[in-house]
């Protein structure tokens, strides 16, 4: 996740339009049903009309800093506008004012728009309150599978006796997903070229790195830039009492997590793993202190960025009490036990 930009932070802290509106002409709600309160993001907009204009807008948010920012922008764009113009307000306009939301947070703008448009419809039709529900986005599937040619080639090679098969699987997945993006996969994994050669020597000793250059080159696009604070945070969790043979895989994993956390969507998907629990298992093996710190089982990308948030004094954390936060099921999923990689 790219995190909060200065622009998004400013809008999230802008409370000019936040709060309750007495005697509104219309109220629109998203995700505030009795069975949903406390379980998912929620937004409420209230409007007061005067003739053909929106005289006043107020919103209430039960969600993260991105949602606060999108609602503040939505209210700013709407207040004082003509009704016909307000009907055309959309998520793209919010995104433009915020100078670009992270891809995985685009739905926050949709929440604001849906709640506002419901309030506008309620005001125009004099129906009081309208509630809308957003469809749940499907999970992104694995990018690397058993049928991936590079994964197959890596895993088919001779396995060193001292290397656990789950680690060969982990680093084969990382190399395979990175090779989908660039002919220099070490760049996409936050490694140096020396790191990649060390990984190959350790887990896939007969694999020639020239194979990456010889493959059909992927259509390369600029790689997302990682948050520079993520890697130092993860490196603080490196084992302190292990020898180099133990800590080197931890360093490679930490670097890969930092680099892949810049990609939209789930971290386990960005790392090329088959299933979500495989990431937790890898962290337990190589970064046990990090695994212990996440004692509530929060999703790893969210946990890492919450750690950064805490280091900054808790600025824009979703909630001071995770137990009642509407993001709770997004942060704390139910994980199935990992299946064998082979």
KANOR-V886635 format. One record per residue. N is the residue number from 1. PSI is psi as a letter, one per 40 degrees, with the letter a starting at -180 (NA if undefined). D_LAST is the distance of its C-alpha to the last C-alpha in Angstrom with 2 decimals. Layout:
BEGIN
n=N psi=PSI d_last=D_LAST
n=N psi=PSI d_last=D_LAST
END
This chain:
BEGIN
n=1 psi=h d_last=30.45
n=2 psi=d d_last=33.66
n=3 psi=a d_last=35.65
n=4 psi=h d_last=39.31
n=5 psi=i d_last=41.67
n=6 psi=d d_last=45.32
n=7 psi=d d_last=46.29
n=8 psi=d d_last=43.91
n=9 psi=d d_last=45.06
n=10 psi=d d_last=48.69
n=11 psi=d d_last=48.21
n=12 psi=d d_last=46.20
n=13 psi=e d_last=49.13
n=14 psi=h d_last=51.72
n=15 psi=f d_last=52.99
n=16 psi=d d_last=56.02
n=17 psi=e d_last=54.83
n=18 psi=i d_last=52.88
n=19 psi=a d_last=54.29
n=20 psi=i d_last=56.12
n=21 psi=h d_last=58.56
n=22 psi=h d_last=61.40
n=23 psi=f d_last=62.45
n=24 psi=i d_last=60.07
n=25 psi=d d_last=60.58
n=26 psi=i d_last=56.92
n=27 psi=h d_last=53.66
n=28 psi=h d_last=50.13
n=29 psi=i d_last=47.04
n=30 psi=h d_last=43.29
n=31 psi=f d_last=40.97
n=32 psi=e d_last=43.84
n=33 psi=i d_last=43.70
n=34 psi=d d_last=44.28
n=35 psi=e d_last=40.76
n=36 psi=e d_last=39.31
n=37 psi=h d_last=41.47
n=38 psi=e d_last=39.53
n=39 psi=e d_last=36.18
n=40 psi=i d_last=36.12
n=41 psi=i d_last=38.10
n=42 psi=i d_last=41.65
n=43 psi=h d_last=44.66
n=44 psi=h d_last=48.25
n=45 psi=i d_last=50.96
n=46 psi=h d_last=54.64
n=47 psi=i d_last=57.29
n=48 psi=h d_last=61.05
n=49 psi=i d_last=62.75
n=50 psi=h d_last=66.21
n=51 psi=b d_last=67.56
n=52 psi=f d_last=64.99
n=53 psi=i d_last=63.06
n=54 psi=h d_last=60.54
n=55 psi=d d_last=62.74
n=56 psi=i d_last=60.25
n=57 psi=h d_last=56.49
n=58 psi=i d_last=54.73
n=59 psi=i d_last=51.06
n=60 psi=h d_last=49.07
n=61 psi=h d_last=45.42
n=62 psi=g d_last=42.88
n=63 psi=a d_last=40.06
n=64 psi=i d_last=39.02
n=65 psi=d d_last=41.08
n=66 psi=d d_last=39.89
n=67 psi=d d_last=41.23
n=68 psi=d d_last=44.45
n=69 psi=d d_last=44.92
n=70 psi=d d_last=44.36
n=71 psi=d d_last=46.80
n=72 psi=d d_last=49.38
n=73 psi=d d_last=49.25
n=74 psi=d d_last=49.41
n=75 psi=d d_last=52.51
n=76 psi=d d_last=54.08
n=77 psi=d d_last=53.72
n=78 psi=d d_last=55.02
n=79 psi=h d_last=58.00
n=80 psi=e d_last=61.20
n=81 psi=i d_last=59.70
n=82 psi=i d_last=61.13
n=83 psi=d d_last=59.39
n=84 psi=d d_last=58.66
n=85 psi=d d_last=57.08
n=86 psi=d d_last=55.05
n=87 psi=d d_last=53.51
n=88 psi=e d_last=51.97
n=89 psi=h d_last=50.31
n=90 psi=i d_last=46.56
n=91 psi=d d_last=43.38
n=92 psi=d d_last=43.79
n=93 psi=d d_last=47.16
n=94 psi=d d_last=45.77
n=95 psi=d d_last=43.00
n=96 psi=d d_last=45.72
n=97 psi=d d_last=47.88
n=98 psi=e d_last=44.97
n=99 psi=f d_last=44.26
n=100 psi=h d_last=40.71
n=101 psi=i d_last=38.33
n=102 psi=i d_last=34.71
n=103 psi=d d_last=32.71
n=104 psi=e d_last=30.92
n=105 psi=e d_last=34.39
n=106 psi=d d_last=36.12
n=107 psi=d d_last=36.06
n=108 psi=d d_last=38.52
n=109 psi=d d_last=41.17
n=110 psi=d d_last=40.48
n=111 psi=d d_last=41.10
n=112 psi=d d_last=44.42
n=113 psi=d d_last=45.50
n=114 psi=d d_last=44.69
n=115 psi=d d_last=46.59
n=116 psi=d d_last=49.51
n=117 psi=d d_last=49.81
n=118 psi=d d_last=49.79
n=119 psi=d d_last=52.61
n=120 psi=d d_last=54.51
n=121 psi=d d_last=54.26
n=122 psi=d d_last=55.42
n=123 psi=d d_last=58.34
n=124 psi=d d_last=59.44
n=125 psi=e d_last=59.31
n=126 psi=f d_last=60.61
n=127 psi=e d_last=57.82
n=128 psi=c d_last=57.30
n=129 psi=h d_last=53.58
n=130 psi=h d_last=50.72
n=131 psi=h d_last=47.11
n=132 psi=i d_last=44.12
n=133 psi=h d_last=40.42
n=134 psi=h d_last=37.77
n=135 psi=i d_last=34.73
n=136 psi=h d_last=31.50
n=137 psi=h d_last=29.43
n=138 psi=i d_last=26.02
n=139 psi=i d_last=22.92
n=140 psi=h d_last=21.63
n=141 psi=i d_last=18.23
n=142 psi=i d_last=15.38
n=143 psi=e d_last=16.55
n=144 psi=h d_last=13.31
n=145 psi=i d_last=10.64
n=146 psi=d d_last=8.09
n=147 psi=e d_last=11.50
n=148 psi=h d_last=13.15
n=149 psi=d d_last=14.81
n=150 psi=d d_last=15.06
n=151 psi=d d_last=11.52
n=152 psi=d d_last=10.70
n=153 psi=d d_last=13.69
n=154 psi=d d_last=12.96
n=155 psi=d d_last=9.53
n=156 psi=e d_last=11.18
n=157 psi=i d_last=13.97
n=158 psi=h d_last=14.95
n=159 psi=h d_last=13.49
n=160 psi=i d_last=16.51
n=161 psi=d d_last=16.82
n=162 psi=e d_last=17.97
n=163 psi=h d_last=15.17
n=164 psi=h d_last=12.66
n=165 psi=d d_last=8.99
n=166 psi=d d_last=9.25
n=167 psi=d d_last=12.23
n=168 psi=d d_last=10.93
n=169 psi=d d_last=8.59
n=170 psi=d d_last=11.85
n=171 psi=d d_last=14.15
n=172 psi=d d_last=12.32
n=173 psi=d d_last=12.52
n=174 psi=d d_last=16.10
n=175 psi=d d_last=17.13
n=176 psi=d d_last=15.82
n=177 psi=d d_last=17.66
n=178 psi=d d_last=20.68
n=179 psi=e d_last=20.92
n=180 psi=e d_last=21.37
n=181 psi=d d_last=24.54
n=182 psi=i d_last=26.08
n=183 psi=e d_last=26.18
n=184 psi=g d_last=26.54
n=185 psi=d d_last=23.36
n=186 psi=d d_last=24.66
n=187 psi=d d_last=27.44
n=188 psi=e d_last=25.26
n=189 psi=e d_last=23.48
n=190 psi=e d_last=26.80
n=191 psi=i d_last=26.32
n=192 psi=i d_last=28.84
n=193 psi=d d_last=28.16
n=194 psi=d d_last=28.37
n=195 psi=d d_last=25.63
n=196 psi=d d_last=23.28
n=197 psi=d d_last=24.24
n=198 psi=d d_last=23.67
n=199 psi=d d_last=20.10
n=200 psi=d d_last=19.53
n=201 psi=d d_last=21.38
n=202 psi=d d_last=19.46
n=203 psi=d d_last=15.81
n=204 psi=g d_last=16.22
n=205 psi=d d_last=19.55
n=206 psi=e d_last=19.97
n=207 psi=h d_last=19.40
n=208 psi=h d_last=22.82
n=209 psi=e d_last=23.53
n=210 psi=e d_last=26.01
n=211 psi=d d_last=23.18
n=212 psi=d d_last=23.42
n=213 psi=d d_last=27.10
n=214 psi=e d_last=26.71
n=215 psi=i d_last=24.39
n=216 psi=h d_last=26.19
n=217 psi=h d_last=27.44
n=218 psi=i d_last=26.54
n=219 psi=g d_last=29.53
n=220 psi=h d_last=30.02
n=221 psi=i d_last=31.58
n=222 psi=h d_last=32.83
n=223 psi=i d_last=30.18
n=224 psi=i d_last=31.08
n=225 psi=h d_last=32.86
n=226 psi=i d_last=31.36
n=227 psi=h d_last=33.66
n=228 psi=e d_last=35.05
n=229 psi=e d_last=35.21
n=230 psi=d d_last=31.50
n=231 psi=d d_last=30.50
n=232 psi=d d_last=33.38
n=233 psi=d d_last=32.48
n=234 psi=d d_last=28.87
n=235 psi=d d_last=30.13
n=236 psi=e d_last=32.36
n=237 psi=e d_last=29.37
n=238 psi=i d_last=28.21
n=239 psi=h d_last=28.19
n=240 psi=e d_last=31.73
n=241 psi=e d_last=31.55
n=242 psi=i d_last=28.62
n=243 psi=i d_last=29.05
n=244 psi=d d_last=27.97
n=245 psi=d d_last=24.70
n=246 psi=d d_last=23.80
n=247 psi=d d_last=25.38
n=248 psi=d d_last=24.38
n=249 psi=d d_last=20.82
n=250 psi=d d_last=22.64
n=251 psi=d d_last=25.08
n=252 psi=d d_last=22.54
n=253 psi=d d_last=20.78
n=254 psi=d d_last=24.26
n=255 psi=d d_last=25.41
n=256 psi=d d_last=22.48
n=257 psi=d d_last=23.01
n=258 psi=d d_last=26.71
n=259 psi=d d_last=26.36
n=260 psi=e d_last=23.89
n=261 psi=e d_last=25.95
n=262 psi=e d_last=28.62
n=263 psi=i d_last=26.69
n=264 psi=i d_last=27.51
n=265 psi=a d_last=25.25
n=266 psi=i d_last=22.51
n=267 psi=d d_last=21.45
n=268 psi=d d_last=17.72
n=269 psi=d d_last=18.09
n=270 psi=d d_last=20.26
n=271 psi=e d_last=17.76
n=272 psi=e d_last=15.13
n=273 psi=i d_last=12.69
n=274 psi=d d_last=10.81
n=275 psi=i d_last=12.78
n=276 psi=d d_last=15.95
n=277 psi=e d_last=15.13
n=278 psi=d d_last=12.79
n=279 psi=d d_last=16.10
n=280 psi=d d_last=17.95
n=281 psi=d d_last=15.60
n=282 psi=d d_last=15.95
n=283 psi=d d_last=19.68
n=284 psi=d d_last=20.01
n=285 psi=d d_last=18.63
n=286 psi=d d_last=20.73
n=287 psi=g d_last=23.51
n=288 psi=d d_last=24.32
n=289 psi=d d_last=27.84
n=290 psi=d d_last=26.71
n=291 psi=d d_last=24.47
n=292 psi=d d_last=27.53
n=293 psi=d d_last=29.81
n=294 psi=g d_last=27.90
n=295 psi=e d_last=28.67
n=296 psi=e d_last=29.00
n=297 psi=f d_last=25.51
n=298 psi=i d_last=26.87
n=299 psi=i d_last=24.64
n=300 psi=d d_last=24.15
n=301 psi=d d_last=26.13
n=302 psi=d d_last=28.90
n=303 psi=d d_last=28.99
n=304 psi=d d_last=29.37
n=305 psi=d d_last=32.11
n=306 psi=d d_last=33.79
n=307 psi=d d_last=33.96
n=308 psi=d d_last=35.72
n=309 psi=d d_last=37.92
n=310 psi=d d_last=38.94
n=311 psi=d d_last=39.82
n=312 psi=e d_last=42.12
n=313 psi=e d_last=43.93
n=314 psi=e d_last=41.92
n=315 psi=h d_last=43.12
n=316 psi=f d_last=41.71
n=317 psi=i d_last=39.15
n=318 psi=d d_last=38.36
n=319 psi=i d_last=40.07
n=320 psi=e d_last=41.55
n=321 psi=h d_last=40.20
n=322 psi=d d_last=36.56
n=323 psi=d d_last=37.22
n=324 psi=e d_last=39.53
n=325 psi=i d_last=38.13
n=326 psi=e d_last=37.39
n=327 psi=e d_last=34.25
n=328 psi=d d_last=32.85
n=329 psi=d d_last=30.14
n=330 psi=d d_last=29.03
n=331 psi=d d_last=28.76
n=332 psi=g d_last=27.48
n=333 psi=i d_last=24.85
n=334 psi=h d_last=23.26
n=335 psi=h d_last=19.66
n=336 psi=i d_last=17.14
n=337 psi=i d_last=14.92
n=338 psi=i d_last=11.57
n=339 psi=i d_last=8.59
n=340 psi=i d_last=5.38
n=341 psi=e d_last=3.78
n=342 psi=NA d_last=0.00
END
